[in-house]
Amino acid sequence: MTSPFDGLPDIFIGTFGQAVTLVDGDGVFHETRGIYRNQSIDALGMTQPVAVLHVTTSDAAKVADGDAIQIGDAWFTARVEEPDGKGMVPIRLEHRDGL
């Protein structure tokens, strides 16, 4: 059964996403797009306590917990979380020093 919201993950990624590289446990590189949110504190004191990458469910299937992710020049270790039920999966990111 289709929903009017089925295409939203692709729209969000296309609008707000940036290029990222997922590196699986076998060392295979997968180029994709994701919505990256770095740790931050905004003007109202609201915090984003950890860096997070949101990817589509199909892209999340290419990376497992502990795999490497490259965003720009920065490298991270993936901590994959449960799908949000709307076609997206948040991945918590821990900084690392390259592959």
Chimera marker file (.cmm) of the C-alpha trace (Angstrom):
<marker_set name="trace">
<marker id="1" x="0.000" y="0.000" z="0.000" r="1" g="1" b="0" radius="0.5"/>
<marker id="2" x="1.366" y="3.394" z="-0.900" r="1" g="1" b="0" radius="0.5"/>
<marker id="3" x="1.176" y="6.529" z="1.163" r="1" g="1" b="0" radius="0.5"/>
<marker id="4" x="1.326" y="10.167" z="0.075" r="1" g="1" b="0" radius="0.5"/>
<marker id="5" x="4.440" y="10.398" z="2.282" r="1" g="1" b="0" radius="0.5"/>
<marker id="6" x="6.410" y="7.617" z="0.538" r="1" g="1" b="0" radius="0.5"/>
<marker id="7" x="8.540" y="10.064" z="-1.472" r="1" g="1" b="0" radius="0.5"/>
<marker id="8" x="9.370" y="12.398" z="1.430" r="1" g="1" b="0" radius="0.5"/>
<marker id="9" x="12.730" y="10.851" z="2.407" r="1" g="1" b="0" radius="0.5"/>
<marker id="10" x="14.053" y="11.397" z="-1.121" r="1" g="1" b="0" radius="0.5"/>
<marker id="11" x="12.701" y="14.966" z="-1.157" r="1" g="1" b="0" radius="0.5"/>
<marker id="12" x="14.301" y="15.782" z="2.218" r="1" g="1" b="0" radius="0.5"/>
<marker id="13" x="17.634" y="14.201" z="1.228" r="1" g="1" b="0" radius="0.5"/>
<marker id="14" x="17.572" y="15.971" z="-2.143" r="1" g="1" b="0" radius="0.5"/>
<marker id="15" x="16.831" y="19.341" z="-0.543" r="1" g="1" b="0" radius="0.5"/>
<marker id="16" x="18.825" y="19.253" z="2.695" r="1" g="1" b="0" radius="0.5"/>
<marker id="17" x="21.306" y="16.431" z="2.118" r="1" g="1" b="0" radius="0.5"/>
<marker id="18" x="24.983" y="16.448" z="1.301" r="1" g="1" b="0" radius="0.5"/>
<marker id="19" x="27.405" y="13.929" z="-0.147" r="1" g="1" b="0" radius="0.5"/>
<marker id="20" x="28.604" y="11.253" z="2.282" r="1" g="1" b="0" radius="0.5"/>
<marker id="21" x="30.680" y="8.113" z="1.907" r="1" g="1" b="0" radius="0.5"/>
<marker id="22" x="29.643" y="4.961" z="3.745" r="1" g="1" b="0" radius="0.5"/>
<marker id="23" x="32.437" y="2.402" z="4.155" r="1" g="1" b="0" radius="0.5"/>
<marker id="24" x="31.143" y="-1.067" z="4.995" r="1" g="1" b="0" radius="0.5"/>
<marker id="25" x="32.953" y="-3.744" z="6.996" r="1" g="1" b="0" radius="0.5"/>
<marker id="26" x="34.493" y="-5.173" z="3.803" r="1" g="1" b="0" radius="0.5"/>
<marker id="27" x="36.047" y="-1.793" z="2.941" r="1" g="1" b="0" radius="0.5"/>
<marker id="28" x="33.620" y="-1.128" z="0.080" r="1" g="1" b="0" radius="0.5"/>
<marker id="29" x="32.827" y="2.563" z="-0.425" r="1" g="1" b="0" radius="0.5"/>
<marker id="30" x="29.195" y="3.581" z="-1.044" r="1" g="1" b="0" radius="0.5"/>
<marker id="31" x="28.604" y="7.158" z="-2.196" r="1" g="1" b="0" radius="0.5"/>
<marker id="32" x="25.234" y="8.567" z="-1.154" r="1" g="1" b="0" radius="0.5"/>
<marker id="33" x="23.544" y="11.633" z="0.326" r="1" g="1" b="0" radius="0.5"/>
<marker id="34" x="22.395" y="12.224" z="3.883" r="1" g="1" b="0" radius="0.5"/>
<marker id="35" x="21.294" y="14.992" z="6.220" r="1" g="1" b="0" radius="0.5"/>
<marker id="36" x="24.161" y="15.725" z="8.612" r="1" g="1" b="0" radius="0.5"/>
<marker id="37" x="23.640" y="17.499" z="11.918" r="1" g="1" b="0" radius="0.5"/>
<marker id="38" x="26.750" y="18.249" z="13.946" r="1" g="1" b="0" radius="0.5"/>
<marker id="39" x="26.859" y="18.673" z="17.707" r="1" g="1" b="0" radius="0.5"/>
<marker id="40" x="25.741" y="22.209" z="18.476" r="1" g="1" b="0" radius="0.5"/>
<marker id="41" x="24.152" y="24.683" z="20.809" r="1" g="1" b="0" radius="0.5"/>
<marker id="42" x="21.874" y="27.242" z="19.175" r="1" g="1" b="0" radius="0.5"/>
<marker id="43" x="21.069" y="30.818" z="20.219" r="1" g="1" b="0" radius="0.5"/>
<marker id="44" x="18.279" y="29.596" z="22.497" r="1" g="1" b="0" radius="0.5"/>
<marker id="45" x="20.551" y="27.157" z="24.298" r="1" g="1" b="0" radius="0.5"/>
<marker id="46" x="18.962" y="24.151" z="22.599" r="1" g="1" b="0" radius="0.5"/>
<marker id="47" x="21.510" y="21.408" z="22.089" r="1" g="1" b="0" radius="0.5"/>
<marker id="48" x="22.140" y="18.705" z="19.537" r="1" g="1" b="0" radius="0.5"/>
<marker id="49" x="24.174" y="16.515" z="21.928" r="1" g="1" b="0" radius="0.5"/>
<marker id="50" x="25.655" y="14.173" z="19.311" r="1" g="1" b="0" radius="0.5"/>
<marker id="51" x="26.419" y="14.358" z="15.613" r="1" g="1" b="0" radius="0.5"/>
<marker id="52" x="23.752" y="12.533" z="13.578" r="1" g="1" b="0" radius="0.5"/>
<marker id="53" x="23.411" y="11.520" z="9.946" r="1" g="1" b="0" radius="0.5"/>
<marker id="54" x="19.940" y="10.787" z="8.587" r="1" g="1" b="0" radius="0.5"/>
<marker id="55" x="19.840" y="8.494" z="5.547" r="1" g="1" b="0" radius="0.5"/>
<marker id="56" x="17.132" y="6.605" z="3.711" r="1" g="1" b="0" radius="0.5"/>
<marker id="57" x="16.324" y="3.102" z="4.919" r="1" g="1" b="0" radius="0.5"/>
<marker id="58" x="17.814" y="1.640" z="1.724" r="1" g="1" b="0" radius="0.5"/>
<marker id="59" x="21.120" y="3.493" z="2.296" r="1" g="1" b="0" radius="0.5"/>
<marker id="60" x="21.189" y="2.486" z="5.968" r="1" g="1" b="0" radius="0.5"/>
<marker id="61" x="21.156" y="-1.151" z="4.844" r="1" g="1" b="0" radius="0.5"/>
<marker id="62" x="24.643" y="-0.550" z="3.358" r="1" g="1" b="0" radius="0.5"/>
<marker id="63" x="26.237" y="0.344" z="6.712" r="1" g="1" b="0" radius="0.5"/>
<marker id="64" x="26.410" y="-1.566" z="9.995" r="1" g="1" b="0" radius="0.5"/>
<marker id="65" x="27.114" y="-0.427" z="13.514" r="1" g="1" b="0" radius="0.5"/>
<marker id="66" x="30.845" y="0.350" z="13.776" r="1" g="1" b="0" radius="0.5"/>
<marker id="67" x="31.434" y="0.995" z="10.060" r="1" g="1" b="0" radius="0.5"/>
<marker id="68" x="33.151" y="4.191" z="8.895" r="1" g="1" b="0" radius="0.5"/>
<marker id="69" x="31.452" y="7.240" z="7.411" r="1" g="1" b="0" radius="0.5"/>
<marker id="70" x="33.180" y="10.178" z="5.740" r="1" g="1" b="0" radius="0.5"/>
<marker id="71" x="31.496" y="13.583" z="5.552" r="1" g="1" b="0" radius="0.5"/>
<marker id="72" x="33.693" y="16.196" z="3.893" r="1" g="1" b="0" radius="0.5"/>
<marker id="73" x="37.153" y="15.789" z="5.455" r="1" g="1" b="0" radius="0.5"/>
<marker id="74" x="35.794" y="14.340" z="8.722" r="1" g="1" b="0" radius="0.5"/>
<marker id="75" x="35.602" y="10.623" z="9.572" r="1" g="1" b="0" radius="0.5"/>
<marker id="76" x="33.100" y="9.036" z="11.930" r="1" g="1" b="0" radius="0.5"/>
<marker id="77" x="32.178" y="5.652" z="13.373" r="1" g="1" b="0" radius="0.5"/>
<marker id="78" x="28.540" y="4.750" z="12.694" r="1" g="1" b="0" radius="0.5"/>
<marker id="79" x="26.171" y="3.877" z="15.516" r="1" g="1" b="0" radius="0.5"/>
<marker id="80" x="23.096" y="2.770" z="13.587" r="1" g="1" b="0" radius="0.5"/>
<marker id="81" x="19.738" y="3.273" z="15.284" r="1" g="1" b="0" radius="0.5"/>
<marker id="82" x="16.271" y="1.913" z="14.543" r="1" g="1" b="0" radius="0.5"/>
<marker id="83" x="14.402" y="3.195" z="11.457" r="1" g="1" b="0" radius="0.5"/>
<marker id="84" x="11.993" y="6.034" z="12.237" r="1" g="1" b="0" radius="0.5"/>
<marker id="85" x="9.110" y="4.310" z="10.436" r="1" g="1" b="0" radius="0.5"/>
<marker id="86" x="8.977" y="7.078" z="7.823" r="1" g="1" b="0" radius="0.5"/>
<marker id="87" x="11.706" y="5.849" z="5.479" r="1" g="1" b="0" radius="0.5"/>
<marker id="88" x="14.692" y="7.350" z="7.322" r="1" g="1" b="0" radius="0.5"/>
<marker id="89" x="17.288" y="5.964" z="9.728" r="1" g="1" b="0" radius="0.5"/>
<marker id="90" x="19.304" y="8.125" z="12.130" r="1" g="1" b="0" radius="0.5"/>
<marker id="91" x="22.953" y="7.154" z="12.549" r="1" g="1" b="0" radius="0.5"/>
<marker id="92" x="24.783" y="8.573" z="15.579" r="1" g="1" b="0" radius="0.5"/>
<marker id="93" x="28.316" y="9.592" z="14.652" r="1" g="1" b="0" radius="0.5"/>
<marker id="94" x="31.444" y="9.314" z="16.776" r="1" g="1" b="0" radius="0.5"/>
<marker id="95" x="34.548" y="11.175" z="15.528" r="1" g="1" b="0" radius="0.5"/>
<marker id="96" x="37.496" y="9.056" z="14.462" r="1" g="1" b="0" radius="0.5"/>
<marker id="97" x="40.904" y="9.621" z="12.830" r="1" g="1" b="0" radius="0.5"/>
<marker id="98" x="40.306" y="8.333" z="9.301" r="1" g="1" b="0" radius="0.5"/>
<marker id="99" x="39.880" y="4.741" z="8.226" r="1" g="1" b="0" radius="0.5"/>
<link id1="1" id2="2" r="1" g="1" b="0" radius="0.2"/>
<link id1="2" id2="3" r="1" g="1" b="0" radius="0.2"/>
<link id1="3" id2="4" r="1" g="1" b="0" radius="0.2"/>
<link id1="4" id2="5" r="1" g="1" b="0" radius="0.2"/>
<link id1="5" id2="6" r="1" g="1" b="0" radius="0.2"/>
<link id1="6" id2="7" r="1" g="1" b="0" radius="0.2"/>
<link id1="7" id2="8" r="1" g="1" b="0" radius="0.2"/>
<link id1="8" id2="9" r="1" g="1" b="0" radius="0.2"/>
<link id1="9" id2="10" r="1" g="1" b="0" radius="0.2"/>
<link id1="10" id2="11" r="1" g="1" b="0" radius="0.2"/>
<link id1="11" id2="12" r="1" g="1" b="0" radius="0.2"/>
<link id1="12" id2="13" r="1" g="1" b="0" radius="0.2"/>
<link id1="13" id2="14" r="1" g="1" b="0" radius="0.2"/>
<link id1="14" id2="15" r="1" g="1" b="0" radius="0.2"/>
<link id1="15" id2="16" r="1" g="1" b="0" radius="0.2"/>
<link id1="16" id2="17" r="1" g="1" b="0" radius="0.2"/>
<link id1="17" id2="18" r="1" g="1" b="0" radius="0.2"/>
<link id1="18" id2="19" r="1" g="1" b="0" radius="0.2"/>
<link id1="19" id2="20" r="1" g="1" b="0" radius="0.2"/>
<link id1="20" id2="21" r="1" g="1" b="0" radius="0.2"/>
<link id1="21" id2="22" r="1" g="1" b="0" radius="0.2"/>
<link id1="22" id2="23" r="1" g="1" b="0" radius="0.2"/>
<link id1="23" id2="24" r="1" g="1" b="0" radius="0.2"/>
<link id1="24" id2="25" r="1" g="1" b="0" radius="0.2"/>
<link id1="25" id2="26" r="1" g="1" b="0" radius="0.2"/>
<link id1="26" id2="27" r="1" g="1" b="0" radius="0.2"/>
<link id1="27" id2="28" r="1" g="1" b="0" radius="0.2"/>
<link id1="28" id2="29" r="1" g="1" b="0" radius="0.2"/>
<link id1="29" id2="30" r="1" g="1" b="0" radius="0.2"/>
<link id1="30" id2="31" r="1" g="1" b="0" radius="0.2"/>
<link id1="31" id2="32" r="1" g="1" b="0" radius="0.2"/>
<link id1="32" id2="33" r="1" g="1" b="0" radius="0.2"/>
<link id1="33" id2="34" r="1" g="1" b="0" radius="0.2"/>
<link id1="34" id2="35" r="1" g="1" b="0" radius="0.2"/>
<link id1="35" id2="36" r="1" g="1" b="0" radius="0.2"/>
<link id1="36" id2="37" r="1" g="1" b="0" radius="0.2"/>
<link id1="37" id2="38" r="1" g="1" b="0" radius="0.2"/>
<link id1="38" id2="39" r="1" g="1" b="0" radius="0.2"/>
<link id1="39" id2="40" r="1" g="1" b="0" radius="0.2"/>
<link id1="40" id2="41" r="1" g="1" b="0" radius="0.2"/>
<link id1="41" id2="42" r="1" g="1" b="0" radius="0.2"/>
<link id1="42" id2="43" r="1" g="1" b="0" radius="0.2"/>
<link id1="43" id2="44" r="1" g="1" b="0" radius="0.2"/>
<link id1="44" id2="45" r="1" g="1" b="0" radius="0.2"/>
<link id1="45" id2="46" r="1" g="1" b="0" radius="0.2"/>
<link id1="46" id2="47" r="1" g="1" b="0" radius="0.2"/>
<link id1="47" id2="48" r="1" g="1" b="0" radius="0.2"/>
<link id1="48" id2="49" r="1" g="1" b="0" radius="0.2"/>
<link id1="49" id2="50" r="1" g="1" b="0" radius="0.2"/>
<link id1="50" id2="51" r="1" g="1" b="0" radius="0.2"/>
<link id1="51" id2="52" r="1" g="1" b="0" radius="0.2"/>
<link id1="52" id2="53" r="1" g="1" b="0" radius="0.2"/>
<link id1="53" id2="54" r="1" g="1" b="0" radius="0.2"/>
<link id1="54" id2="55" r="1" g="1" b="0" radius="0.2"/>
<link id1="55" id2="56" r="1" g="1" b="0" radius="0.2"/>
<link id1="56" id2="57" r="1" g="1" b="0" radius="0.2"/>
<link id1="57" id2="58" r="1" g="1" b="0" radius="0.2"/>
<link id1="58" id2="59" r="1" g="1" b="0" radius="0.2"/>
<link id1="59" id2="60" r="1" g="1" b="0" radius="0.2"/>
<link id1="60" id2="61" r="1" g="1" b="0" radius="0.2"/>
<link id1="61" id2="62" r="1" g="1" b="0" radius="0.2"/>
<link id1="62" id2="63" r="1" g="1" b="0" radius="0.2"/>
<link id1="63" id2="64" r="1" g="1" b="0" radius="0.2"/>
<link id1="64" id2="65" r="1" g="1" b="0" radius="0.2"/>
<link id1="65" id2="66" r="1" g="1" b="0" radius="0.2"/>
<link id1="66" id2="67" r="1" g="1" b="0" radius="0.2"/>
<link id1="67" id2="68" r="1" g="1" b="0" radius="0.2"/>
<link id1="68" id2="69" r="1" g="1" b="0" radius="0.2"/>
<link id1="69" id2="70" r="1" g="1" b="0" radius="0.2"/>
<link id1="70" id2="71" r="1" g="1" b="0" radius="0.2"/>
<link id1="71" id2="72" r="1" g="1" b="0" radius="0.2"/>
<link id1="72" id2="73" r="1" g="1" b="0" radius="0.2"/>
<link id1="73" id2="74" r="1" g="1" b="0" radius="0.2"/>
<link id1="74" id2="75" r="1" g="1" b="0" radius="0.2"/>
<link id1="75" id2="76" r="1" g="1" b="0" radius="0.2"/>
<link id1="76" id2="77" r="1" g="1" b="0" radius="0.2"/>
<link id1="77" id2="78" r="1" g="1" b="0" radius="0.2"/>
<link id1="78" id2="79" r="1" g="1" b="0" radius="0.2"/>
<link id1="79" id2="80" r="1" g="1" b="0" radius="0.2"/>
<link id1="80" id2="81" r="1" g="1" b="0" radius="0.2"/>
<link id1="81" id2="82" r="1" g="1" b="0" radius="0.2"/>
<link id1="82" id2="83" r="1" g="1" b="0" radius="0.2"/>
<link id1="83" id2="84" r="1" g="1" b="0" radius="0.2"/>
<link id1="84" id2="85" r="1" g="1" b="0" radius="0.2"/>
<link id1="85" id2="86" r="1" g="1" b="0" radius="0.2"/>
<link id1="86" id2="87" r="1" g="1" b="0" radius="0.2"/>
<link id1="87" id2="88" r="1" g="1" b="0" radius="0.2"/>
<link id1="88" id2="89" r="1" g="1" b="0" radius="0.2"/>
<link id1="89" id2="90" r="1" g="1" b="0" radius="0.2"/>
<link id1="90" id2="91" r="1" g="1" b="0" radius="0.2"/>
<link id1="91" id2="92" r="1" g="1" b="0" radius="0.2"/>
<link id1="92" id2="93" r="1" g="1" b="0" radius="0.2"/>
<link id1="93" id2="94" r="1" g="1" b="0" radius="0.2"/>
<link id1="94" id2="95" r="1" g="1" b="0" radius="0.2"/>
<link id1="95" id2="96" r="1" g="1" b="0" radius="0.2"/>
<link id1="96" id2="97" r="1" g="1" b="0" radius="0.2"/>
<link id1="97" id2="98" r="1" g="1" b="0" radius="0.2"/>
<link id1="98" id2="99" r="1" g="1" b="0" radius="0.2"/>
</marker_set>
